[in-house]
Amino acid sequence: MTYTPAPTRYQRIPYRRVGRSGLLLPALSLGLWHNFGDATPVDTQRALLRTAFDLGITHFDLANNYGPPYGSAESNFGRLLREDFAAYRDELIISTKAGWDMWPGPYGQGGSSRKYLISSLDQSLARLGLDYVDIFYSHRFDADTPLEETAIALADIVRQGKALYVGISSYSAGKTREIAALLRELKVPLLIHQPAYNLFNRWIEQDLLDATGELGAGVIVFTALAQGLLSDKYLNGIPQDARVNRPGGASLRPEHLSEANLQRARALSEIARRRGQSLAQLALAWTLRDPRVSSALIGASRPEQIVENVAALDNLAFSAEELAEIDQHAVEGGINLWEKPSTDWQD
């Protein structure tokens, strides 16, 4: 059946400006890190994308190695883009990234070299069936590649028309300032930074938000729900269908579900209940409390989860008392898998 989007799709979600750019993003964006590989039925993927767009989520975020297997999320999204969303391409923001391992041999093992970034984007565009993406990211800082090389590659990608904007992910505040300066010299502004951020991983509050604010770059956070830890799913144990038990779910590790983290999640859930929200809704609203955050990425395995997450936008205000109480439980939970590139070092 031909898909016709909901005519009310732009009445539900607020759109936020990305730094000092002319671009707006929905307050919530859909990440395709999980549940868009070949292990997920295409009809489920279609339902997720349609539900998101019907609610006003116009931004779909990918990376070259999303799956499993690597590349399959882009291929599957490309198919659904052709079948359902081709007529609405100009209503969409589509992003992809390159930085982690992707193909065999020395040139496909990740990093931010010119060879890897440009080759990877060419492959991504082929899988997506697109001439360009709206945003292309250097997915991680690469200490083995001169930052100037990375900046020149990103600038050339924009000049070649393969991306409208460029961003970075998991860069420290210092390296963010450095690459922004290099890009500025090349007349290609740094649009956006995509860091991990949630109630149990607050590293961007130290200095990254200050850096992006000074630079006029936006921020779109990922793992706002700590891969499900900040939802009702794990409050009473690990369910059989949990991500940790599914293909491609190894990024959520058993140690992340420590009793200390679960106790904090239960306490936060009680605060959410008093606000008339679920724990997930509280967690999303909390990441959006700072106006420097342009959008928060959500993931979903069922359309109902997207509907619940969008309802978080109905209550984005926090009292000083609520924030103080949240701070008692929103402490480092040992869940930052991206600490290494964001602190400028790697093996």
FENRA-V771449 format. One record per helix or strand of 2 or more residues. SS is the DSSP state (A for helix, B for strand). FROM is the first residue (numbers start at 1). TO is the last residue. Records with the same first field share a line. If there is no record, write none. Layout:
# FENRA-V771449
SS->FROM-TO  FROM-TO
This chain:
# FENRA-V771449
B->15-17  24-26  28-31  59-61  93-98  133-138  163-169  190-194  218-222  293-298
A->42-54  72-91  114-128  147-159  173-185  203-205  208-215  226-228  232-234  243-245  254-257  259-274  279-287  303-314  320-329  339-342
